[in-house]
Amino acid sequence: MVTQCGLLTNKKGPVALKSISVSLSIREFVAGVSATLNYENEQKVPLEAFFVFPMDEDSAVYSFEALVDGKQIVAELQDRIKARENYETAISQGHQAFLLEEDMSSRDVFSCNVGNLQPGSKAALTLKYVQELSLEADGALRFVLPAVLNPRYQLSGSSQDSCLNKGPVVPLEDLPYTLSMVATINSQHSIEKVQSNCAFSPLQYLGDDKTSAQISLADGHKYDRDVELLIYYIKVHTPSVAVEMGMPDLGPDNLLGQPSAMVSFYPEITEDQPSTTCGEFIFLMDRSGSMETPMSGQGIAQQRIEAAKETLILLLKSLPIGCYFNIYGFGSTYEAFFEQSVKYSQQTMTEALERVRLMRADLGGTEILAPLQNIYRVPSISGHPLQLFVFTDGEVNDTYSVIKEVGMNKHKHRCFSFGIGEGASTSLIKGIAQASRGTAEFITGRERMQSKALRTLKNSLQPAVEDLSVSWDLPAGLSAKVLSPEQTIIFKGQRLIIYAQLSGVMPAAETTGHVCLKYAFHGKHCEDKVTFSLQPKTDANLTIHRLAAKAFIQSMDLGFMETPASYRKEVLNTSLETGVISSFTAFIAINKELNQPVQGPLSQMDIPRPVLLPRLRGGGVSPAQASGFNPLMMHTLYNPQYNTPQIQSSRPLHAKYLMTTTRSATNRNKLGTHRTAKATRGNAVIQLISLQNANGSWDPNEDLAKALDMSLEDMMAAQPSELVDSLGWATILAVIWLHTNAKDLKCEWNLLERKAVTWIRRSTGPVMPAIVKAAISFLKSPVDPAIFAI
């Protein structure tokens, strides 16, 4: 039994980090975050604490300060090497020092050092950042406060200077510190609703027009899962331009000196029937040991590898006739289903499905670079552009090398990436998509991977908006310099954001400017024009300027080791100039008033962080958990064969932890019948879809009858044999069943249903209306025959 306050570290002392408090301010589709880490040294000697935590890779961190025993110390952004040297010097001289920096291997991980915290002292470290909110397919704006940071696979021979695999990890339920969060939302459009995966207070509107609202995280929340908010405005797809006042005293050469503009476009893209003949589709599936981890730590969640297998089945069934495909699995090694991509047919699809069902998370670590290089070495298939789908939990530490490889081959393909489960690397998932003009999706335990993957496949089959160009119409003496990296294509439902610096003389009176987006779609040339006010608004946090600086830095910053020498100086100077952290800078704060020589080495403390641990396929805990180790006192070691945390301790497994599975099952029953019913329907849909043929038809057999919940005799007795053969009858019944019983999952079966309807039309001809009417009557379905375009 734990007798001391907080979680015990390896030195049997209480953890110094007591709580994390977050203030979130969302305005339109931009979030401003102020996060405070509250430390207390309860030991009898001075302490140095080290905390590693995740952040979204698009976050622009611009402020860091410490409040120590009532004294405020504002950090300075310095050259990274210089900041580290100053930190070590300050500690050696008896000063207090605080260091905040990006990880050397990935910009979605940060580390915070608290140096020379005196016995009994309290320190509150506050960091501030801003970020854009991603737009979901249903119109929601998505904010995520990352919490879970899973250990990442360490390549042999790779840099050891990463914080990713340092420090202890703990099971989610054993975290010693809590999280509190208050969110304020403001929009010129009314706020319709806010949803979350965590317990929040009811949404409180701050005015009758519902343009401002506030919610707060329930008391006692543990920092044990990613906190996700989905914000729904009444109207979201409206082009807009916001102009923000700079700091003129800094001069025109400083990025913060001039006004900055943030432009948002939503091109109208109509949905057409997808191409039926062209494309090479390669599915690169993570089969490392960490894929046995559950999708989330809430309840008995599905294993990542099982969700991925279901998704692969749907994707295979939805591919167009005439295309080419292949499937790769990767871990410490990689293997392909076929020596080279094969033409999509009943035979090749059946062979692939059999191998998908046998897939396991048994290939060791997460080495994605080698299979990517192999895919790029294979010659392209003429007339079939390559579309690469990558599914991974993102637990790698050579992020920049992977992004660089994808970017070098961007003219050969588009890459669509999927981050699976909590803790997936936003830096890797977003980076490889952006480098290849693709899209990125993140799937957590409360979302269906299948929906997002099929929506992405549909986008890959649709024409994209291409040949993007932006022009400005501004008063004489005023010009715009675009700071965002060039974007060449966007897909249906996507938003285009452009940052620009306005240089010259701003007009004194109320004046407007115009910005025009020109693009090509389906061979047609289109344009969207927005008129906006040139009277800048002030913002003490310089939100738009920080986001513009982040976009500019990201376009050149490929990590401390990978960034070309020609870019390094500009990245460093822009970072120092704007106060936005980069791979080459770090925040450091020093309290020189404390000048007490340290007697001997400081007591070292690594703050534990939450981690999702793999379960056995039967539902129990992983071998590491069941081998007699205590998760209350664990360190992360790495077994390259399994890519899972190995736990060491001297005491037996705590009885409370042995009850985790049972207790989680109880919690799962409380999630509500709606989600359970949807999961059941999802399983039934997978069962039915797995029986579909490559050409879109279904065979009339016992398996199909079982999936349709009827006997084969009854199904065939109702067949109007004078109008249709048994194959056509079975296919029509399957399509109607989908529309009747799984309408809310239509995004998952829409493509394969189109394939089925096309086959039905071709096979039945003019008698199709009569057959459909008979099928609807037999199934007693309310479905409109118009679904067959009759």
Secondary structure, 3 states (H helix, E strand, C coil): CCCCCCCECCCCCECCEEEEEEEEEEECCEEEEEEEEEEECCCCCCEEEEEEEECCCCCEEEEEEEEECCEEEECEEEEHHHHHHHHHHHHHCCCEEEEEEECCCCCCEEEEEEEEECCCCEEEEEEEEEEECEECCCCCEEEEECCCCCCCECCCCCCCCCCCCCCCEEEHHHCCCEEEEEEEEECCCCEEEEEECCCECCCEECCCCCCEEEEEECCCCECCCCEEEEEEECCCCCCEEEEECCCHHHCCCCCCCCCEEEEEECCCCCCCCCCCCCCEEEEEEECCHHHHCECCCCCCCCEHHHHHHHHHHHHHHHCCCCCEEEEEEECCCEEECCCCCEECCHHHHHHHHHHHHCCCCCCCCCCCHHHHHHHHHCCCECCECEEEEEEECCCECCHHHHHHHHHHCCCCEEEEEEEECCCCCHHHHHHHHHHCCCCEEEECCCCCHHHHHHHHHHHHHCCCEEEEEEEEECCCCEEEEECCCCCCCECCCCCEEEEEEEEECCCCCCCEEEEEEEEEECCEEEEEEEEEECCCECCCCCHHHHHHHHHHHHCCCCCCCCCCHHHHHHHHHHHHHHCCCCCCEEEEEEECCCCCCCCCCCEEEECCEEECCCECCCCCECHHHHCCCCCCCCCCEECCCCCCEECCCCCCCCHHHHCHHHHHHHHHHCCCHHHHHHHHHHHHHHHHHCCECCCCCECCCHHHHHHCCCCHHHHHHCCCCCCCCHHHHHHHHHHHHHHHHCHHHHHHHHHHHHHHHHHHHHHHHHHHHHHHHHHHHHHCCCCCHHHHCC
